[in-house]
Amino acid sequence: MADLDKQWFYKRGELARDGWESVVDQTTPGWEHTGIRVAQLNDDTVLELPGTGVEKVIVPLAGSATVRYTEDGEEHTVELAGRSSVFNGTTDVLYLSSAAAGTLSGTGRIAVATSPTDIVKPTRYIAAAETPIELRGAGASSRQVHNFGTVAALDAARLIVCEVITPAENWSSYPPHKHDEEVPGHEVPLEEIYYFEAAPTRSSGRDASEASFGLFSTYSSPAGAIDIGAKVHSGDIAIVPFGYHGPAVAAPGYDLYYLNVMAGPSPERAWVVSDDPDHAWVRELWEGLEPDSRLPYEAR
């Protein structure tokens, strides 16, 4: 993999630090506005969360978690029930304001989306049943989006967070799009993180496998040169500072999941994107098509 690719795509464990399996934050070269931490928690694991000056969204991927935090001099404990896997419905999540600091413990895989900010928004627990579920696209471009941390669902300072489930053989993050320029009414600049997981499709009856995979592409725009063409497995991370990103493709036999974390330099917290003009026309092919009948994926 070329150095340019390597700067923006990391295999599972390559960003391990301080007990975390992966850490992306302001210390990551070329990175400024967003972050993610991923950990495998065991009964005796206690991890320090980023402290004050950083807003956080804690997302159970598989298993449950306990968050103990201090805010305004008061101590709090929140239990996150979680779920069996990212392919089994929504999860409860916790938004921790930039005035809070605390610890994380539990059993299972946990992700923490972060963004540095001095703006203080209220800490909020979001139950799984409160999460807005969106079926985006149609036909083979159908995917399921859990919008617990989007602008309409969460009053955050900078963070925009959601998760996407793409059934086997489907395409998502498509048409390729970008958000790397300030174009009022048309585009708002945002860094974006993709954290991936993949598993044998639910109908297969097969157990989880490290061989499960999908594909992900990012390429250059006038804002900068980038070129990611990757086979992605569970735990891999792509960071996208600029450029067109997509598609993310679920291979036949394997469902694909990704957690998106976005924030940027603009005072406007908004997800406003521009499709690659060479491929924007494919949206016309969705007209009259229904979403994939396999969706939504619910808890089971």
N, C-alpha and C positions, 0 to 999 in steps of 0.2 A: 504494500500500500504506500502510495506517495506521501511525502511529508505533509502536503496540503490536506490530503484526506485524513491522515492520522491526527491532525490537530482538531478535527471536528467529529471524529467517530471513535468510540472506545468500546472494546469488548468487556464483558463482565469481569469485574475485579481489577481492571487496569487502573481504576481511580480509587482504590482502597486506601482508607486513612482513618486512624483514630477509632477503630472498631466498626466503621462503616464499610460496606462492600464497595460503595461508589460515593464519591463526593464531587459535585460541580458547584463552584462558587466563585467569588471575585478573585481567588488565587489561581483559577484556571486561565491559562494564557488566552488572551483575546476575548475574555468574558467579563461582563460587568453587571448586568441587571437582573439575572435570574440564577437560580440554583436548584439542585436536587440532591438529596441524600437517600440512599437505599441501604437497608440492613436486614439481615436474617436474625431475628430475635429468638433467644432461648430463655428458659426459665430464670437463669441467673444473669441475663444481659440487662444492663442499665446504661443508656447512652445519653449524653448531654445534647440537648437541642440547641441550635443557634440561639443566642441570647437577644437582649434588647437591641433595637435598631434593625431588626430583621423580622418581616412578617412571614408566617409559616402556615402551610396547609398539610395536615398529617393524614395520609391515605393508607389504610390497611389494604395490602395487595392480597394476602392470604393469611388467615389467622386473625388474632385480636391483639389489642394493645392497651396499655395504661399510660396516660399522660398526667404527670404531676407538674404543676407550674405555679409560679408566683407572679402576681400582677397587682400593682397598687398596694403592695405590702400584704396582700392576702394570699393564702395558699389554697390551691384547688386540685381536685383529682377528677379526671374524666376517663371513663371506660369506653373504649371503642370495640363494639362487638365484632366488626369485620365480616368476613365471608370466607368460604372455602377456597375460592380462587377468583382471579379477575374475570373469568368467563362464567361466573355464577352470580349475576345480578349486581346491583349497586351496593355500596358500602356506606356506613356512617363515616363522616370525616370531621375533623376539628380545625377551624381557623384560629390560629393564635396571633394576637396583635403584636405589633413591634414593641409593645411595652411589657411583654411577657417573656420569661425565661423558665426553663424547666428540664425535665428528663422524660425519657421514653423507655418503657419496658413491655414485656409480653412474650407471645409465642407466635412466630410466623414472619412473613416478609412485610416490611413497612416502607413506604416512601414518604419523604418530607419535601414538599416544594417550598422554595424560599425566594425572597427578594429583599434586598436592603432598602430600608426607607425610614425616615423620621416621622412619617405620618402615622398616627395611631387610629386604627379602626377597631370597632368592638370585637372581642373574641366571640366566636359563635360555634356551637355544636350543630351539625347538620345531620339529621337522621337519614338513613338509607331511603326511607319512604318519601322524604322531601326532595330527593334529587330529581331534577327534570331529566327525562329520557327523551332523546331526539333520534328519530330514524332519518338519516341524511342520505341523499342520493336515491337511486332506484336501480333495479335489476342487479347486474354484476358490480355496480358501483355503490351498492347499499352498505351502510355501516351504522352502528349504534353508538350514540354519544351520550355520556353521562356528564351533565353540565352543572356539577355542584359548585364549581369555582369560577363560572363565567360572570360577565358583567351584570346580567339580569338576575342571577341567583345569589350573588355574594357581594357584600359591601366591603371590598378590600381596597388597600391603598394603591397597589400596582399590579399585583398578581392576577393572572387569568389562567385558570387550571381546569382541565377536563380530561376525560379518558375515552378512548375509542376502541370498540370491538369490531373487527372485520372478519366475517365468516370465511371459511376456506374458499379459495378461488376468486374472492372479491378484491376490488381495488378501493383504497381510500386515500385521503390527502390528494384528491384528484378532481378536476384538472390541477396540474402543478400551479402553485400560487406563491406570492411573496408578500412580505410586509416589512420592507427595509428602507422606506422613504417616507418623509412627511409630506403628504399630498392631501390638503384639507378636503374632507368629504369623500376621499377615494382610498387613502392608505395611511396607516399609522405604524411607525416603526416599532417592531417588537423582536427581541431575541426569543428563540424558541428551543426548548429541550424536548426530545423524544426519548422516553424510556420504554423499552420493548419487552414483551413476553409472547411466547408462542406455545401452542399445545395441540395435540391431536384433536380434530374437530369433535364436538360433543356427540355426534351420532356414531362415531367410530367405536366407542366402548373401550378405547385403548388408554392406558395409563400415561401420565405425563412423561415426556422424554426430552433429554437435553438435545436430541437431534432435531426437534421441532424448529421450524424456521419460517421466515418471510423475507421479503426484499424491500429495500428502501433506497430512494434516489433523491439527491439534491444537486442543483447545478447553478452556474453563475448567472448573475443579473448585473446591470450597470453599477450596482452598489458594491460589488466585490466578486472575486474569483473563489469558487468552491466547487468541489466535484466529489460527491459521495455516491457510490454505487455498491451497496453492501448487502450481504446475506446476514440477516439479523436473527439472533437467538435471545432467549430469555436472559435479562440482565444487561443487554447491550444498550448503549446510550449514544444518540446523535445530538450534537448541539449545532444550531443553525443561526449564525449571526446575521446572515443576509443570503440572498439568492432564492431561486425558485425551489420549492421542496414538494416532493411527491413524484410518482405515487408511492404509497406503502401497499405492498401486495401480499395477500395471504396465499401461500402455496397450496395446491391441491392436497387435501388431507389434514391441513393444519390451520387453526384459527390464529389470528394475530391481534394482539392488544398493544396499545401504547398510551402512556400518560403524557399529556402535553403540559408544559409549564412555560408561560409567556409573561414578559414584562419589558418595558422599554423606556427610553428617555423622555418621551412625550408626556406633558401634563395630562393629556387625555387618555383615560383607561378605556380602550376600545379595541375590538378585533375587526379591523377594516382592511381587506386584502385585495390584491390585484391578481387575476388569473394570468398565466402566460398566454398572450394573445394568439400564439400558434395553436393552442389547444383548448381555448375557452369554448369553442363551438361544440365540443362533445357534450356539454350540458343539454343541448337540443335533443340528443339521443335518449335522454331520460323521460322526455315528454310522453305521457300516456302509460308509462311503466309503473308497476307497483314496487314497493320495497321488497327485498328478499323475504320470502315466507318463513325463513328460519328465525327471523328477528321479530320481537326482541328476545335476547337471551336473558332469562330470569333465573332467580335462585332456584336450586333444586337439591 
